[in-house]
Amino acid sequence: MKFSLKKPVVSVESTKPEPQPSDILPLKQLVVWPYSKNCNDDFRKQVAIAVKALTREYYQMFQKDLEHQARIAMSQKETNDAYEERKKEFLYEINTKGKYHILKEKMKKTIVRIVREHFGKNEQIKGLKKD
């Protein structure tokens, strides 16, 4: 028995070459280590970033009050009272909105690194063992 078909049952091999692994998977980008070798430098940078963020937030919250206070003359007691009121409001704001937690978590890595470098793992183990 003979069959003749217009289309082949098994597809003809494609002339297209198979893809290379680099075509399927992207090349890995080198990750730049965000920390320096000196953990104290990293801590200073983190503190500077945190201070900048906090001052920006404070100024945004109380920009009108600060400008008003600069224009008029106030007694020392009034200035101190206004400062204490703004301080309470600012601390409440950063605590309730989670901004304090974000800053704390960002600084946590560098603080842990300083503690590990300063105390070392051997000293921590000695402190945990009971004599």
N, C-alpha and C positions, 0 to 999 in steps of 0.2 A: 504494500500500500504506500502511495506517495502523497505527500501533502505539500502544497505550496501556499504560502501566506504572504499577504501584502506587507504586513508589519512583522518584524521578528519577535519571537516569543521571549527571548533573552535579549535584553538591551545591549546595544553595541557599546563597547568601552568608550568613555568620553575622552576627548582629546585634551580636556582641561586637566592640569596637574592637580594632585591632591594638595590641600592646604598645609602649610607648614605650621608647627606649633606657635611660632611667633605671630602668624596670621590670626589664630584663634584666641590666644592669650596675650594680653598687652604686656609689654616689657615693664618690669618693675622699676619704679622711680626710686632713686636713692633718697632715703629719708634723712633729712638734716636734723641732727640731734639738737633739740632746742635749749639744752642746758650746757653751760660751760663746765670746764673741769673743776673750777673752784665753786663750791656750793654757796659760799658767802656772796659771791658776785650774783649768783642767781637769786638769792634771797633779797639782795639790795634792789635788783631789777623788779622783782615781784612786789616789794614794798612800794617802790616808785610808781608802778602801774596802779596799785591799789589806792595810793594817796591821790593820784590823778583822777581816778574814777570816782572816788568819794567826794573830792572837791567839786568835780563837775556836777555830780548829783546834788550836792548841797546848794551850789549856786543856782541850779535849775529850779530847785524847790523854793528858794528864798530870794530870788533875784529882785523882786519888787520890794520886799522888806529891806534888803541890804541897800538898795539904791535910795529908798526913802530915808533910812537911818543916816546915810551919808549926807543927805541934803539938809536935814534939820539938826539942830544942836540938842543933844539929850544929856541928862545927868549920868554920872557913872552908874548909879543904882538902876536907872531905867535901861541903860545899855546892857548891864549884867542880867537883868530880868529878861530882856528880850532875847539875849544870847541863850540863857538857860531854857527858855520856852522853845526856841528853835532847835536846840540840842535834843530836847526830849522828843519833839516831833520828828526830827531826822532819825534818831535811833529807832523810834517806833516804826517809821517807814521802811528802813533797811531791814529790820527784823521781820516785819510782817510780809513784805514782798519777796523775801528770800534772797535779797542781794547780799546780805551778810554771809549767808551759807555759801553762796557762789564764790565770794572772795576767800572765805576760809578754805574751801576745797581746792582752789587754785594754789594757795600758799602751802597747803598741807604737804605736797610732795617735796618741796624744797626744805621745809622744816624737818621732815623725817630724814632727809638726806643729811642735813647738818647734824642731827642727833646721832645718826649711825656713824658718820665720819668722826664725830667728836668722841663718842663713847666706845665705838667699835663693838663687834659682835662678841668677842671673847670676854670683855668686861660685863656685858649683859648676862652672859651665861653664868659667870662667876657669882653675880649678884642674885641669881635665881636659885642657885644650889644652896642647900642648908648644910652647914658644917656640923 
